[in-house]
Amino acid sequence: MANITRPKGTADIYGANAAMWRYIEGEIYKTADLFALEEMRTPMFESVELFVRSVGEATDIVQKEMYTFTDRGERVFALKPEGTAPAVRAYLENSLHNMPMPVKMFYIAHIFRAERPQKGRYRQHHQFGVEFFGSNSAASDAELISVGYYFLTKFGLANFDLHINSIGSSEDRKRYNTILLDFLRGHIDGLCELCNSRMEKNPMRVLDCKNPNCAAIVANAPVPLDHISPEAMEHFEALQAHLNDLDIPFIINKGLVRGLDYYTHTVFEIIPTDNTGSQATILGGGRYDGLIGSHGGSPTGAVGFGMGIERLMILMEEQGKLPVIKTIIDIFVGSMGEKGAAKARQLVYDLRKAGVSAISDLCDRSVKAQLKYADKLEAAFSLVLGETELESGRVLVKNMQNGETAEIEIDKIVEHFRRTT
C-alpha cells in the first residue's frame, strides 16, 4: 500500500524549522505590542458570500483560487483565501466600532489558494496581517506602512523598496474604469483570453496581468493617478509627507494596482529591489474605505496589509538573516538501574518546575549511549545517577562544553541550576 503524502503546495513544519517559525511569530507579537495592536483570530473558513461580496466576483480569488465546500446543512463555505474580509466581518459582528478609534488589529492566519505552487507561493501559506479601522487620515496609512517597514528592518533586511500609488476614491475608480475600458477595447485582439473575459467586469484586473502581450499593451494605458480627484491627490500627497517625516523611503509607482475590488485611495507593496515579479511581493495592502459600509456598517475609513511569512523567510535566507535557533537543554540526567532511573525522572521534573530545561533517558539506553545522546542534543551539563550516587547523596556534574566536573549534593541540584541558568 502506497504511503499517503502531504497535499501539493503545503509543507510540514517541524524541528529547527518550527523553532524558526516560533521566533518570527514571537517578533510579530513584540511588534504588535510596540504599535499597540490587538490580536484578532477569525475562523479558518467563512461563508463564500463574504469573499464574493468583498474581494469581487471577477477576481482570480473568487473565480479560480478558493477552496470551497458544502457542509451537511447545505451551507457553502470557503477556506480563508485572504484576511481582510474576515476581519471586517468580525469588526461588524462583534460591534468593535464601540471601541476607541482607530481599532488597530493584527492576525497570524492560515491562507488557502488553489493555485500552481512555486517558490514563495503555496496552496496553504501563512500571513501576518494588520488592519486599522476608523480613520480616514493619511497619517493612519503611514503608521500602518510603518508597522510593516519596521518589522522588516528589525531583522536587518535591506534591498527592498516600498512602492506606493493612489487609485482614488470609489467614484474616481469608476470614472477611471470607463477610461481604461475604452482603451482596452481598442486592443482586444492583443489581449489574452482571460483579460478579454474579465475586462468588462473589472478592467483594472487587466493592469495586473503577467502575460507579456498584455503587459506590453497596458504599459501605454492611462494610469489611475492621472485621473483622481483633487481631494484624493491631497490625501496621497499627505501620505508622502508623513512617510518623509518617518524617514521611510518610497517609490511612486503609477502602474501599481491591487487586484481586489475593495481597494480605494492608497495602495502599496514592498518588493525586493532586484525582483519585481508577481511572486516577489513581500507585503501588500491599501485603503478600503467602502468595505465596511458594503457589509451593512456605517461608512468607516480602513486600511490594512498582509505579509506572507514564507516569503519573508525566503528573503531572510537570501540575505543571510535567518538566525540559528537551537533548543537549549540545560542538563541531561542519566541513570543506572531502576532506582537511578526513578530518581532521574523525579529530578528532571523538579528541575523543570524550577524553570530549568532538563531531560532524561526514555529508551533504556546504556550509560555510554545516554551520554552520546546528551552530546547530540548539545546539553550544557550532564550527570548520571546510580546506586553509588544515591547512597552517598552526591553526584558528579559534567560541563559538556569544556569537560570540567564538580561534585554536588543531589538534594541541592535543583537550587544550583536554578541560580546558574
Legacy VTK file of the C-alpha trace (Angstrom):
# vtk DataFile Version 3.0
C-alpha trace
ASCII
DATASET POLYDATA
POINTS 421 float
0.000 0.000 0.000
1.430 3.364 -1.053
2.199 5.918 1.631
-0.115 8.926 1.901
1.803 12.147 1.240
1.005 15.742 2.156
-1.131 17.759 -0.304
0.764 19.536 -3.075
1.601 23.125 -2.230
1.730 22.563 1.535
4.579 21.995 3.972
5.315 20.115 7.187
6.898 22.416 9.764
8.978 20.683 12.434
12.285 20.659 14.289
14.618 23.585 13.674
12.200 24.962 11.075
9.407 25.062 13.649
11.763 26.870 16.022
12.323 29.492 13.307
8.571 29.941 12.937
8.210 30.430 16.696
10.953 33.042 16.563
9.295 35.019 13.759
5.869 34.758 15.359
7.408 35.954 18.618
8.786 39.005 16.803
5.306 39.667 15.396
3.876 39.750 18.910
6.662 42.067 20.091
5.980 44.409 17.173
2.243 44.331 17.903
2.936 45.414 21.490
5.120 48.314 20.306
2.418 49.600 17.950
-0.492 48.887 20.346
-2.124 46.323 18.040
-4.801 43.992 19.403
-4.853 40.403 18.178
-7.803 39.108 16.146
-8.385 35.412 15.422
-11.105 34.557 12.929
-12.312 31.121 11.731
-10.289 29.216 9.148
-13.403 29.051 6.963
-16.136 31.591 6.242
-19.229 31.920 4.076
-18.347 32.038 0.379
-20.592 35.092 0.055
-18.266 37.050 2.360
-15.426 36.809 -0.155
-17.591 37.226 -3.259
-19.018 40.460 -1.844
-15.691 41.758 -0.503
-12.999 40.653 -2.923
-15.054 40.840 -6.117
-16.721 38.292 -8.356
-14.327 38.959 -11.260
-11.142 38.416 -9.227
-8.877 35.392 -9.597
-9.507 34.529 -5.948
-13.237 34.063 -6.473
-13.097 32.666 -9.994
-10.201 30.235 -9.665
-8.476 30.086 -6.294
-10.929 29.487 -3.444
-11.194 26.115 -1.758
-14.945 25.742 -1.232
-17.075 23.043 0.329
-20.713 22.398 1.191
-21.425 21.200 4.716
-24.152 18.819 5.863
-26.586 21.695 6.169
-26.023 22.619 2.500
-24.191 25.796 3.536
-21.342 26.798 1.207
-18.076 27.807 2.852
-14.571 28.706 1.706
-11.245 28.148 3.398
-9.890 31.615 4.117
-8.234 32.952 0.897
-7.339 36.359 2.388
-7.500 38.072 5.762
-9.220 41.443 5.370
-12.792 40.320 4.649
-12.968 38.085 7.772
-11.521 40.933 9.852
-14.238 43.277 8.588
-16.917 40.668 9.275
-15.588 40.217 12.831
-15.387 44.003 13.339
-19.078 44.348 12.497
-20.369 41.177 14.138
-18.648 41.931 17.444
-19.547 45.650 17.448
-15.913 46.709 17.599
-16.991 50.155 16.388
-17.830 50.811 20.058
-14.130 50.606 20.923
-11.945 53.749 20.947
-10.981 54.664 17.390
-8.998 53.708 15.491
-9.306 49.996 16.163
-5.888 48.529 15.309
-5.832 44.778 14.884
-3.333 42.148 13.752
-3.532 38.454 12.963
-1.413 35.467 12.012
-3.587 33.441 9.667
-3.583 30.311 7.533
-4.413 31.374 3.957
-5.588 28.958 1.254
-5.299 29.492 -2.509
-5.870 26.819 -5.174
-3.079 27.946 -7.492
0.043 26.489 -9.068
2.632 26.043 -6.299
6.029 27.673 -6.785
8.719 29.277 -4.665
7.091 31.730 -2.300
3.565 30.745 -3.336
1.832 27.859 -1.600
-1.697 26.480 -1.555
-1.619 26.824 2.209
0.556 29.641 3.447
0.722 31.919 6.450
0.134 35.627 6.673
0.886 38.388 9.148
-1.899 40.913 8.632
-2.686 44.305 10.158
-5.959 46.233 9.842
-6.788 49.757 11.061
-10.497 50.658 11.327
-11.936 54.096 11.998
-9.592 56.690 10.485
-9.675 58.407 7.091
-6.401 60.224 7.725
-3.316 59.645 5.588
-1.450 59.521 8.912
-3.222 56.204 9.511
-1.916 54.896 6.167
1.605 55.985 7.074
1.506 54.392 10.527
0.204 51.137 9.070
3.009 51.100 6.485
5.497 51.842 9.262
4.426 48.644 11.064
5.446 46.514 8.085
8.552 48.562 7.331
9.725 48.376 10.936
9.074 44.640 11.065
11.261 44.015 8.003
14.100 46.290 9.096
14.262 44.815 12.606
15.643 41.624 11.038
18.397 43.639 9.377
16.868 43.152 5.922
17.844 45.515 3.121
17.485 45.782 -0.657
13.731 46.150 -0.709
11.577 49.061 -1.850
8.257 50.490 -0.770
6.060 51.212 -3.817
3.032 53.466 -3.303
0.226 54.720 -5.519
-3.300 56.084 -5.305
-6.281 54.794 -7.256
-8.527 57.488 -5.809
-11.977 57.263 -4.302
-14.607 54.756 -5.392
-16.047 57.468 -7.660
-12.589 58.141 -9.116
-12.177 54.433 -9.706
-15.498 54.210 -11.557
-14.519 57.102 -13.828
-11.095 55.629 -14.426
-12.577 52.214 -15.238
-14.575 53.825 -18.036
-11.452 55.487 -19.437
-9.413 52.300 -19.141
-12.140 50.178 -20.696
-12.260 52.444 -23.748
-8.502 51.967 -24.110
-8.667 48.187 -23.685
-11.477 47.764 -26.172
-9.134 49.194 -28.761
-6.657 46.381 -28.081
-8.952 43.357 -27.778
-7.069 41.360 -30.391
-3.800 41.662 -28.461
-5.130 40.784 -25.006
-5.179 37.259 -23.639
-8.427 35.325 -23.364
-8.616 35.838 -19.611
-8.246 39.617 -19.861
-10.891 39.767 -22.590
-13.276 37.829 -20.371
-12.845 39.956 -17.267
-12.164 43.470 -18.523
-15.864 44.352 -18.819
-16.452 43.478 -15.147
-13.163 44.703 -13.707
-10.878 46.437 -16.210
-8.241 47.217 -13.565
-7.505 43.492 -13.273
-6.001 43.677 -16.770
-3.312 46.022 -15.425
-2.189 43.192 -13.148
-1.925 40.537 -15.886
1.504 38.904 -16.203
1.002 37.795 -19.820
3.824 39.527 -21.783
1.484 40.682 -24.574
-0.993 42.148 -22.103
1.821 43.781 -20.110
3.133 45.442 -23.281
-0.320 46.828 -24.085
-1.123 48.161 -20.613
2.314 49.804 -20.418
0.742 52.528 -22.580
-2.630 52.548 -20.812
-3.874 55.543 -18.826
-2.969 55.246 -15.127
-5.243 55.833 -12.121
-3.055 58.518 -10.533
-3.629 60.832 -13.531
-7.404 60.633 -13.057
-8.025 61.039 -9.328
-9.885 63.932 -7.724
-8.141 66.889 -6.033
-9.256 65.506 -2.654
-7.705 62.124 -3.412
-4.494 63.786 -4.573
-4.392 65.793 -1.355
-4.645 62.542 0.616
-1.850 60.970 -1.446
0.417 63.980 -1.010
-0.249 63.924 2.745
0.790 60.262 2.822
4.070 61.132 1.122
4.710 63.906 3.649
4.018 61.562 6.574
6.355 58.893 5.175
9.059 61.533 4.750
8.543 62.567 8.380
9.131 58.943 9.398
12.228 58.655 7.173
10.609 55.794 5.265
11.782 55.926 1.620
9.248 55.178 -1.123
8.814 54.974 -4.883
5.688 56.354 -6.562
4.641 53.564 -8.901
1.815 54.818 -11.130
1.274 51.330 -12.514
0.681 49.760 -9.119
-2.844 48.466 -8.539
-4.071 45.830 -6.145
-6.180 43.049 -7.613
-9.057 43.119 -5.119
-12.199 45.184 -5.661
-12.340 46.754 -2.223
-9.267 48.997 -2.543
-9.576 52.794 -2.745
-7.056 55.634 -2.444
-3.717 54.311 -1.134
-2.254 51.056 -2.448
1.262 49.882 -1.640
3.662 46.968 -1.866
7.115 46.150 -0.533
9.212 44.362 -3.151
12.868 43.212 -3.238
14.903 45.783 -5.164
16.204 43.266 -7.704
12.901 41.457 -8.326
9.572 42.995 -9.300
7.757 39.820 -10.451
4.367 38.752 -9.144
5.984 36.290 -6.730
8.306 38.918 -5.280
5.885 40.989 -3.211
6.636 40.513 0.475
3.926 42.801 1.769
0.939 44.422 0.081
-2.090 46.399 1.100
-4.037 49.600 0.885
-7.066 51.576 1.944
-10.592 50.152 1.695
-12.944 52.854 2.969
-16.085 51.385 1.393
-15.793 47.779 2.535
-17.369 48.102 5.988
-20.291 50.049 4.522
-20.822 47.395 1.849
-21.340 44.845 4.635
-24.001 46.900 6.379
-21.874 49.020 8.694
-21.572 52.784 8.850
-19.105 54.353 6.396
-15.725 53.774 8.036
-12.193 54.581 6.963
-9.981 51.494 6.929
-6.528 50.444 5.755
-4.584 47.203 6.028
-1.811 44.968 4.741
-0.869 41.318 4.501
2.670 39.924 4.669
3.482 36.393 3.535
5.562 34.751 6.257
7.013 32.150 3.875
8.149 34.920 1.512
9.645 36.790 4.449
11.672 33.694 5.390
12.868 33.282 1.781
14.096 36.899 1.804
15.790 36.420 5.179
17.540 33.314 3.873
18.666 35.061 0.671
20.146 37.924 2.682
21.728 35.679 5.320
19.459 36.964 8.093
17.943 33.685 9.261
19.326 33.184 12.791
20.352 29.762 14.048
17.668 28.754 16.524
18.652 25.968 18.927
16.652 24.275 21.644
18.537 24.987 24.856
18.906 21.982 27.163
20.458 22.942 30.473
21.103 19.468 31.839
20.838 15.781 30.948
20.147 13.466 33.879
21.383 9.963 33.105
20.819 6.849 35.191
21.864 3.287 36.009
19.395 0.723 37.345
15.730 1.053 38.261
16.283 3.194 41.359
18.594 5.503 39.476
16.079 5.839 36.639
13.234 6.615 39.065
15.311 9.297 40.819
16.385 10.728 37.452
12.772 11.128 36.349
11.868 12.789 39.639
14.866 15.125 39.487
14.161 16.112 35.871
10.579 17.058 36.737
11.727 19.077 39.772
14.265 20.906 37.592
11.582 21.706 35.024
9.286 23.075 37.740
12.176 25.338 38.745
12.452 26.667 35.186
15.464 24.578 34.179
15.395 22.727 30.846
16.169 19.096 31.695
15.827 15.705 30.009
16.452 12.069 30.914
16.646 8.784 29.027
13.332 7.245 27.965
14.697 4.387 25.824
16.564 2.199 28.344
19.951 3.023 26.812
23.290 2.079 28.303
25.119 4.836 30.182
27.518 5.252 27.249
24.612 5.573 24.826
22.830 8.002 27.158
25.823 10.342 27.267
26.212 10.098 23.494
22.535 11.078 23.211
23.084 14.052 25.562
26.046 15.155 23.449
23.979 15.050 20.238
21.322 17.197 21.889
24.082 19.636 22.969
23.046 19.580 26.621
25.102 22.045 28.651
25.626 19.691 31.624
25.153 16.019 32.393
25.113 13.738 35.403
24.443 10.039 35.956
22.527 8.673 38.956
23.256 5.113 40.111
23.225 3.207 43.374
26.585 4.702 44.455
25.327 8.247 43.948
22.020 7.539 45.680
23.795 6.033 48.701
26.292 8.906 49.037
23.764 11.602 48.208
26.301 13.241 45.898
26.781 13.175 42.114
29.415 14.293 39.634
28.102 17.004 37.273
29.976 17.406 33.981
30.213 20.551 31.865
29.651 19.139 28.374
31.439 22.047 26.677
34.792 22.019 28.490
34.741 18.638 30.275
35.109 20.118 33.778
33.352 18.287 36.616
32.067 19.234 40.029
30.593 17.111 42.828
27.233 18.419 44.076
24.756 17.114 46.636
21.785 15.559 44.811
19.298 17.421 47.016
20.933 20.729 46.005
20.967 20.107 42.229
17.691 21.962 41.637
18.735 25.035 43.590
22.195 25.004 41.983
20.809 25.092 38.439
18.005 27.479 39.355
20.690 30.030 40.246
23.038 29.402 37.305
20.630 29.102 34.332
LINES 1 422
421 0 1 2 3 4 5 6 7 8 9 10 11 12 13 14 15 16 17 18 19 20 21 22 23 24 25 26 27 28 29 30 31 32 33 34 35 36 37 38 39 40 41 42 43 44 45 46 47 48 49 50 51 52 53 54 55 56 57 58 59 60 61 62 63 64 65 66 67 68 69 70 71 72 73 74 75 76 77 78 79 80 81 82 83 84 85 86 87 88 89 90 91 92 93 94 95 96 97 98 99 100 101 102 103 104 105 106 107 108 109 110 111 112 113 114 115 116 117 118 119 120 121 122 123 124 125 126 127 128 129 130 131 132 133 134 135 136 137 138 139 140 141 142 143 144 145 146 147 148 149 150 151 152 153 154 155 156 157 158 159 160 161 162 163 164 165 166 167 168 169 170 171 172 173 174 175 176 177 178 179 180 181 182 183 184 185 186 187 188 189 190 191 192 193 194 195 196 197 198 199 200 201 202 203 204 205 206 207 208 209 210 211 212 213 214 215 216 217 218 219 220 221 222 223 224 225 226 227 228 229 230 231 232 233 234 235 236 237 238 239 240 241 242 243 244 245 246 247 248 249 250 251 252 253 254 255 256 257 258 259 260 261 262 263 264 265 266 267 268 269 270 271 272 273 274 275 276 277 278 279 280 281 282 283 284 285 286 287 288 289 290 291 292 293 294 295 296 297 298 299 300 301 302 303 304 305 306 307 308 309 310 311 312 313 314 315 316 317 318 319 320 321 322 323 324 325 326 327 328 329 330 331 332 333 334 335 336 337 338 339 340 341 342 343 344 345 346 347 348 349 350 351 352 353 354 355 356 357 358 359 360 361 362 363 364 365 366 367 368 369 370 371 372 373 374 375 376 377 378 379 380 381 382 383 384 385 386 387 388 389 390 391 392 393 394 395 396 397 398 399 400 401 402 403 404 405 406 407 408 409 410 411 412 413 414 415 416 417 418 419 420
